[in-house]
């Protein structure tokens, strides 16, 4: 046996029944609007919420577009930064080429200026008339150097240097050659040891002296012969 519980009937002025009806009506209206698209379209709250959602979606799409644009710009800047060393190298090469071309251009300008000057001088030379005042004379003897004078000066210079060298060596020699030198210094001479002659040593000394004298004489004869030759040559040419 099935039973059914019937709600108690309350008076029209009871607050429990009024609140229950209002809650039931709100739920019914909400379900009706949620189930019916036409009713949802006519609901102002729904329209406002939907419009806000659309605005938010549009703003999100705008932000996404800006983000993609910024990412593209960042990628472009990174590409530029990666290519910067290569670009700097190419710029340096171009600057070097520019300097080289500028130098070549300056040289060409200078040459062109020189060619213009030469051309003008050639034109002026062709237009002018030259007259020889004094003809050029070919010298028969060399003007300089004067070999006779140089040889004579060399002879006297050699003699002066030789005598001066002998005098200096004699003054620097600490050995005493004569007894009078000691007496001149105020020293008392007790005894004199005579030199012992050595024939072999004297022979070697004489041989060396003769060789030295022979070389000196030959050198002097060569110089004297050269002096005579130069003097005769100049006399013949004059």
VOLO-218951 format. One line per field, with one value per residue (C-alpha): x, y, z; residue number from 1. Coordinates in steps of 0.1 Angstrom, whole numbers, plus 5000, padded with zeros to 4 digits. Example, Ala and Ser with C-alpha at 12.3 -4.5 7.8 and 13.67 -1.06 7.14 Angstrom:
REM VOLO-218951
u = [5123/5137]
v = [4955/4989]
w = [5078/5071]
seq = [1/2]
This chain:
REM VOLO-218951
u = [5000/5015/5011/5016/5026/5006/5020/5002/4980/4991/4973/4980/4996/5022/5058/5070/5046/5055/5092/5088/5068/5094/5123/5104/5096/5132/5145/5118/5126/5164/5158/5135/5160/5189/5169/5154/5179/5152/5146/5184/5187/5160/5176/5195/5219/5227/5233/5256/5275/5278/5290/5316/5328/5331/5349/5373/5379/5386/5410/5427/5430/5445/5470/5479/5484/5506/5525/5531/5542/5566/5580/5585/5603/5625/5634/5643/5665/5682/5688/5703/5725/5737/5745/5762/5798/5795/5780/5808/5834/5817/5817/5854/5861/5840/5858/5892/5881/5869/5902/5921/5899/5903/5941/5940/5917/5941/5971/5951/5943/5979/5990/5964/5975/6011/6001/5982/6012/6036/6012/6010/6048/6052/6027/6045/6079/6067/6054/6087/6120/6154/6187/6221/6241/6272/6278/6287/6323/6334/6362/6394/6405/6384/6376/6377/6394/6429/6450/6484/6475/6460/6491/6515/6493/6493/6531/6536/6508/6524/6558/6543/6523/6553/6576/6549/6544/6581/6583/6554/6567/6601/6586/6565/6594/6606/6639/6672/6693/6723/6743/6739/6701/6707/6732/6708/6682/6708/6715/6750/6762/6781/6789/6780/6774/6782/6758/6768/6767/6748/6755/6724/6701/6718/6715/6677/6673/6692/6671/6639/6651/6660/6626/6608/6630/6623/6586/6586/6608/6586/6555/6571/6582/6546/6533/6560/6552/6515/6523/6544/6518/6490/6512/6521/6485/6473/6501/6493/6455/6461]
v = [5000/5032/5063/5099/5126/5157/5190/5208/5236/5269/5301/5328/5349/5324/5333/5297/5292/5325/5319/5284/5297/5324/5300/5276/5303/5315/5279/5274/5306/5298/5263/5277/5303/5278/5253/5279/5299/5324/5331/5334/5359/5381/5379/5412/5396/5369/5395/5415/5384/5373/5408/5408/5374/5386/5417/5396/5372/5401/5416/5382/5379/5414/5405/5374/5394/5418/5389/5374/5408/5413/5377/5385/5417/5399/5372/5399/5417/5384/5378/5413/5406/5373/5389/5420/5406/5396/5430/5448/5428/5436/5473/5472/5456/5482/5510/5496/5494/5530/5542/5522/5537/5572/5568/5556/5585/5610/5595/5597/5633/5641/5624/5642/5675/5667/5657/5689/5709/5690/5695/5733/5735/5716/5739/5770/5755/5749/5784/5800/5805/5797/5813/5799/5826/5806/5771/5744/5735/5700/5701/5683/5675/5667/5697/5676/5659/5673/5641/5658/5679/5649/5628/5656/5662/5624/5622/5651/5639/5604/5618/5640/5611/5588/5614/5621/5584/5579/5608/5597/5561/5575/5596/5567/5542/5539/5523/5542/5541/5563/5568/5606/5601/5588/5615/5641/5628/5633/5597/5583/5557/5529/5506/5501/5466/5465/5448/5413/5410/5382/5377/5356/5381/5410/5392/5388/5424/5436/5413/5427/5462/5457/5442/5471/5496/5479/5479/5515/5524/5505/5522/5556/5548/5538/5571/5591/5573/5580/5616/5619/5601/5625/5655/5645/5636/5670/5688/5669/5676/5713]
w = [5000/4988/5008/4998/5021/5015/5026/5053/5042/5056/5055/5030/5056/5067/5058/5051/5023/5007/5008/4994/4964/4957/4958/4936/4911/4909/4903/4877/4859/4860/4846/4820/4809/4809/4788/4764/4742/4733/4769/4776/4748/4763/4798/4805/4830/4805/4778/4800/4810/4774/4763/4791/4780/4744/4755/4775/4747/4723/4748/4752/4714/4712/4739/4720/4688/4707/4722/4687/4674/4703/4699/4662/4670/4696/4671/4646/4671/4680/4643/4640/4671/4656/4623/4639/4638/4602/4594/4612/4593/4560/4571/4579/4545/4527/4546/4537/4500/4502/4516/4489/4462/4476/4476/4440/4431/4447/4428/4395/4402/4409/4377/4357/4372/4363/4328/4324/4336/4312/4283/4290/4292/4260/4243/4256/4246/4211/4209/4222/4205/4221/4214/4225/4242/4253/4239/4264/4266/4275/4301/4291/4326/4356/4378/4410/4427/4420/4422/4422/4452/4470/4464/4476/4507/4514/4512/4536/4559/4560/4569/4596/4611/4611/4628/4654/4661/4666/4689/4710/4713/4723/4750/4763/4764/4800/4791/4795/4764/4774/4806/4801/4806/4841/4849/4836/4862/4890/4896/4903/4879/4897/4868/4831/4817/4781/4756/4745/4707/4692/4655/4649/4665/4648/4615/4620/4630/4599/4577/4592/4588/4552/4545/4562/4543/4510/4515/4525/4495/4471/4485/4482/4446/4437/4451/4434/4401/4404/4412/4380/4359/4371/4366/4330/4322/4332/4314/4281/4284/4290]
seq = [1/2/3/4/5/6/7/8/9/10/11/12/13/14/15/16/17/18/19/20/21/22/23/24/25/26/27/28/29/30/31/32/33/34/35/36/37/38/39/40/41/42/43/44/45/46/47/48/49/50/51/52/53/54/55/56/57/58/59/60/61/62/63/64/65/66/67/68/69/70/71/72/73/74/75/76/77/78/79/80/81/82/83/84/85/86/87/88/89/90/91/92/93/94/95/96/97/98/99/100/101/102/103/104/105/106/107/108/109/110/111/112/113/114/115/116/117/118/119/120/121/122/123/124/125/126/127/128/129/130/131/132/133/134/135/136/137/138/139/140/141/142/143/144/145/146/147/148/149/150/151/152/153/154/155/156/157/158/159/160/161/162/163/164/165/166/167/168/169/170/171/172/173/174/175/176/177/178/179/180/181/182/183/184/185/186/187/188/189/190/191/192/193/194/195/196/197/198/199/200/201/202/203/204/205/206/207/208/209/210/211/212/213/214/215/216/217/218/219/220/221/222/223/224/225/226/227/228/229/230/231/232/233/234/235/236/237/238]
